[in-house]
Amino acid sequence: MRDLASMPRAFDPEALARRLHATGRLTPTLLMRALCKGDARFFEAGMAVRAGIAAASAVTLIADRGPLGFKALYDKGRLAPELFQAFRAALNIVADVKRSGGRTGMSLACG
């Protein structure tokens, strides 16, 4: 499988997320993989689709560094409560890498 980050710019991550969700394949594992591989576009689209909200709203909630924004999105997306801290930690690492000038699309090697 090709990394989603390497797909052409015309690639529509939201359409792929909708197709995967419709077939029950938009899993927490796939979302974590996208996040760890640096595919923010697919992670954002996937979270939006799972939560049933607009992608722009998901982007805002994901970027919210407070205790409620991402948690609300995560809960609305019906992801397992026991995985929340892993997603929160991965998002914190992504934010730290971006702040320190890390390149986008960087793999975090989360697994």
N, C-alpha and C positions, 0 to 999 in steps of 0.2 A: 504494500500500500504506500502510495506517495504521501509525503508530509503535506498537510493541508496548507502550510505556510508557503510551499513551493508552487502552489497552483497559480495559474495566470490571474492577473488583476480582474479580468472579466468574471472570474469565478464568483459565484454567489453563495457565501457560507450560510445565509439564512435559508435559502432554498434547500440546500443539503441537510441542514438541521431539521427542517420541516419533514423532509422525506424520511430521515432516520427516526424521528419521533413517531411518525405515523406507523412505522413498522416495529416500534419498541426497541430500536437500536441506538437511541440517543442516551447512552448510559452514563452514569457518574464516572466510570472508568475512562470512557472516551473523552468526556469533558476535562478530566484531570490531565489526560495525555495531551490534549490540545493546549491547555494552560502551560504545562511543563515544557512543551516543545516551542512555546513562544507564539502560538497561533491565537492571538487575542481576538481576531475577527471571528473565528469559528467559536471560540469559548463564549464570547459575548452573544453571538447569534444563538448558540445552543441554549444558553441560560434564558434568553428571551423567549425562545420557542417553548421550553419546558414550563416557564412561568406564565405563558400566554400574554405577554406584554410586548410593546414595541421595542425594537433593538436599541433605539436611542435611550429609552428609559432604563434598559438593562445596563447600558454603558455607564449611565449616571450612578446607578445603584452599586455597580461593581467598583467604581472609582471612589465611592463614599468610604472614607477611612474611619468613620464612626462605628459604633457598635450595632447600629440598626439597619443601615442601608443594604449591605450585601446579605445580611442575615435574613431580611425580609424577602429578598429575591430568592435566596437559597430555599427558604421554607416554601415559598409560593411554587417553586419548581419541583417540590416534593422529592428532594434528595435526602438520603439517609442522614439523620441527625448525627450519627457517630462519625460521619465523614466531614462535618462542617469545619472542624479545626484544621484538618489537612488542607482543605480548599483555602481557608483563611491564611494559613502559613504560606502556601504557594503564591497567593496574591500579594502578600507582604514582600516576599522575595522578588517578585516581578517588579513591584513598586521601587524597592531598594536598588535593583539593577538599573532601572530607568533613571532614577535620581543620580546614580553614580556615573551616568554616561554610558552604560552598557548598551550594546547594539540591540536593536529590535530583532525579533525572530530567533533570539538566542535560546538554546535548549537549556533547561534547568536540570535535566537528567533526574527527574523525579521518579523514574521507574519505568 
